[in-house]
Amino acid sequence: MHKEIFEQPQAIIETLEGRIHNDRVLEAAFGPTAQALFEKIEAVHIVACGTSYHAGMVARYWIETLAKLPCVVEIASEFRYRQPLANPKALVVTLSQSGETADTLAALEETKQLGFGPSLAICNVPESSLVRASDLVLMTHAGPEIGVASTKAFTTQLLSLLMLTVILGRHRGMSAEVENKIVTAMLSLPKQIEKVLALNASIEQLAEQFADKRHALFLGRGIHYPIAMEGALKLKEISYIHAEAYPAGELKHGPLALVDAEMPVIAVAPNDALQEKLKSNLQEVHARGGQLIIFANQRAIMPASDYIQVIELGEFDEVISPIVYTIPLQLLAYHVALIKGTDVDQPRNLAKSVTVE
């Protein structure tokens, strides 16, 4: 897992390779029929499981905000059994590292039978079942991922979904100026991730506080709420600490009752439009004696103190923020698992590819 976390700058480069030209995303990267199919799209339906589902949740914000298309994100195992209403003009996007996830494959087949529109697979394994069953394909080129807890497959899925957003946005009137800005941000990702990886020692030190902890709460708002969910999943997968994520605005609707000095609260706190709202939520935690760990930009959301620790990630374009903020949460989970003495790469009860229901 350590190796794969640190391979992410190169994995991002591989994902972008041959897909950007003159500061534009090449539509042909999605397949020879992509342009004809994308022109007819009026909605997006993303279906995935686990970590890939979190990637889809991030993409919903991008697609609705930047491409101006309605987007639904569903857990594949639930989608199959809820009798959804088909939209023949909806692009079905499936996400899977292996391309062999049983529930995602079955959900894709269900969309075909129900009469949804064309399908796009974003996958890391060529010639996998999902790739063969889809109309369009974008390979993430993350390289082999052996660790059960997904790292580079997740960040390259996010990048692939951002490229998809740009293409869909272009068909909906996205200006060349906006596209160039997004592409510039995407091209800056490898260096931005390297800067965050340089914080490894600080995060390792932070992880020591989790040696005797059994519970953790992750908070985020907006597009960073799914990143908080992914952080919680990583921690529970490999360290066996019970962790859950909430939108920070939901604290008063229940989770605040759990807050005490024994449960760390990890916040994803970028400098964006929701920062002041999040700051108010975090002050609620602080007032109740909660131990806060905040991942923030250079302009830290709250000053550090005995009960507030702030890890500053630096400044970068807001559109790539979810990808950058993923990295420190991966490192935190990894170091906590080492301290707990668990099997980081092969956690108990889990398999790399879930090929059965």
N, C-alpha and C positions, 0 to 999 in steps of 0.2 A: 504493500500500500504506500509506503514511504517513497519508493521508487516511482510509482505511478503519479503520486501527487506532484513530485518534482519534474515529471515529464510533461506537465501541462503547457508550459510555454511552447515547447516543440510541437505538441499535439495541436495546439491552436494554429501554429504556422502551417501544419500539414492540412488542416481543415480548410484553411483559406487558399492554399496552393491551387493555382489555375482557375480560381473562381472569381477573382477580382481583376478588372482591366480598366485602366483610365478612371480610377475611383468609382467604378460602377460594379455591381454584382452581376455576373453573367447568368442570364436566365437559362441558358443551355446547360448549366451545371446540374439542373434538375431533370434533364432528359430532353430528347429531341422533340417531344410533343408538349413540353411544358408551356410554351407560350400560348398555344391554342387552348389548352385546358384551363390555364390560369385566367384567361380573358373572360371565361364564363362564370368564374367563382363569385358568389355573393355572401358566403359565410365560411367559417372554418370550424371543423369538429375534430378536436384532438383526443385521442384515446391511448392510454398508457397505464403502466403499473409502477408502484414504488418510486424510486428516484426519477424515472422518466416522467412520471405523472407530475412531479414537482417542476420539471423542466417545462412541461406543457402549461402549468399554471403561470409561470413567468411569461411565457409566450403570449398568453391571453392579453396581458397588459400591453405588450408591444403591438400585437396585431390590431387591437381595438383602438389604441392611442395613435399609432403611426400609420397603419394601413387602413384605418377606418372601416374595418369589417367586423361584424359580430362574431364572437368566438366562444365556443363551449368546450370545456375540458372535462373529461370523464375518466374514472377508474374503470379499466377494461372489464374487470370481473363483475362490476355493477351494471355497466352499460348493456351487457349481454342479456340481462334478465328484467329490464325495466320497460320493454316495449316502446322504444323511442320513436318519435315521429320523424320520418325520413325527409330530408331536404335534398333534392336532386342537384341543387346548385351549391351544395356545401362540399368543400374539399375536406376529405378525411385524412388526417395526419396521424400516423402511428409512430410511436417512439419505442425503441428497444435496443439495448446494447448488443444482445446476442441475435436478435431476429428470430428467436425460437420460443419466446414467452407465450405459453399456451393461451392465456386469457386474451392477450392482445391479438393473436392470430384468429381466435374464435370471434372476437369483436369485429375484426376487419371483414371476416366472412359474413357476419351479421349485417354490416353496412351494405354489402353488395346485394344481399337478399332483400333488404328493406328498400333499396333504391336510392341510396345516398349518391353523391357525386363521385368524381375520381379520387383515387387514393395516392398518398405520398408516404413512403417509408423513410424515416430518418434512422439509420442503423449503422452499426460498426462492423458487421460481419458480411462480406460479400457472399452471394449465392445462398444466403440463409432463407428460410421459409417465408419470412415477412417480405424480404426483398423480391422474391420470385412472385409473390401474390399481389404486388402493388403496381399501379400504373406508372408512377414516378418514384424515383429513388434519389436520395442524397446520402452518400456514405460519409460518415464523420471522420474517417481516417485517423482515429485516435490511437491505432495500434493495439496489440493484444492487451487486454485488461484481465489480470489473473485474480487480483484481490476481489473478494466477494462484495465488499462495500465499494460502490462505484464512485470514481473520482474524475478521471480525465474523460470518461465516456459522458458524464453529466455536463461538464463545461463545454465539450465540443457539441453536444446536443443543443445547448443554449445558443452557441454561436451559429449553428446551422439554422435554428429557428429565427434568429435575428436576420440572417440572410434571406430566409423565406419571407419575413416581414417586409423587407426592402422590396423584393420582387412583387409581392401582392400590393404594396403601397404604390409602386410605380404604375400599376394598372388602375389605381384609384386616384391618380393625380399627384402623387408625391413629387415634389420638385427635385431637380437635379442637385440643388444646393443642400437640401435636407439629406438626400442620399449620400452625397459626398461627405457630409459631416459624420454620418453613421459609419461609413466605410473607413474614414480616418480613425474613428474611435476603435473599430474592430482591428485595424492594423496596429494600433498601439497596445493591444491586449497582452502580447507576449512579454513586453517590458514591464507593464503594470503588474502582471502576475509575478514576475521575477522579484519586483520590489516587495511584494507581500510575502513571498517565500523567504525573503531575507529577515523577516520577523520571526522565523522559526524558533530561535532561542528564547525570545520573549514569551511566545505562546507555550513553549515547553515548561517554562517557569510557572506560568499561569495554571497549567494543568495540574500542578502539585496540589492545588487546593481541592481537587476532586478525589483525592486518595480515599477519603472516608465518606464520600457523598453517595446517596442512593437515588436522588431525584434532581432534576434540573428543568428549568422553564426557559424556552426560547421565545423571544418577542421580535416582531417586525411589523411594518406597515406597508400597504400598497404592494408594489412589485417585489418588495423584500420580505413579505410574509412567507411566500413559498421557499425563500432561501433559509428563513428561520426553521421551516418544516424540514428542509433537507439537513440542516445542522443537527436538529433533534434526532432525525433518523440515523445519521452517522454515529452519533454518540451512543444511542441505544443498541445499534447493530453490533458494534465492536467492543464496547466497554461494559455492556449489560446494565448501564445506569438507566433507570426509567426517566425518559425525557419526552416532553411534549412541547408543541409550538402553538402559539396563539397570536392572532392579530392583536397588537398592543391595545387597541381600542376596546377589546373584549375583556380586559382585566377585571373591570368592576362587575362583569356578568358571571363571575364564579371563580376564576383562577386566583384572584387576589387573596382568597381565603387560605390558599396554600403557602403564601409567602411568609418565610421566616428566615432566621440567620442560617439555617441548615440547608436551604435550597438555593443554589446559585441561579441567578437570572441573567441570561445571556441576551444581549440586545444587538440587533443589526440596525445601526443608526447612521445612515448616510446623510449628507447635507443636501436634502431635497425639500420639496414643498411640504412634506409631512413632518419635518424635523421638530417643529414646535409642538405639534400634537403628540409626537412620541416622547418628547422631553417631559411633558406633563404626565404621561403614563409612567415614565421611569421615576419621576418624583414621588408618585404614589407608592412604588415599590420601596424606594429609599426611606420614606416616612414610616414604613412598617418593619424596618430593620433588615430588609433584604440585601443580600450581597450581590452587587451589580457588576457585570463584566460587559463593557460596551466596546463594540467595534465601530469606529467612526472615521470620518475624514480628518484632515488636519485641524479644521475648526471644530474641536471636540464639542460634543453636545452638552456635556456636564464636566465640571472640574473633577480631577481625581481626588480621592480621599481614602480614609481607612476602609470604607465600605463601597467605594466606587473605583473600579479599575478601567482605564481607557486605553485601548490599543488603537493607535492612529494609522490608517492605511494610506494616507496621502490623497491628493486630488486627481480626479480623472473624470472623463465624460460620463454624465448621468446614465446614458443609454447602456453602457457596459457595466454599470455598477453591480447588478445582480451576479454577474460572472466573477468579478473581482472579490466580492464579499463572500463568495462560496469558499475560497481558498483558506482563510483563517479558521473557518469552522471545520474543515477537513483536518487541518493540522491539530486543532484542539482535540477532536475525537481521537485521532491517532495517538497523541501523547498521553491522554487520559487512559486509553486502553493499555498502553505500555505500563503505566503506573499500576493499573489494576491487574496486570499479569495475564490478560486474556490472549487468545489466539487472534491477532489482528487480521490476518489474511483469510483465515477459515473459521469465522465465528460459529459457535454451536448452533445446531438446528437449521442453518441456512445453506442454500446452494447458490452458485453463481447465476445459473439460468433456471428460472422456474418453468419447467416444461410440463407440469401437470397442474390440474385445478387445485 
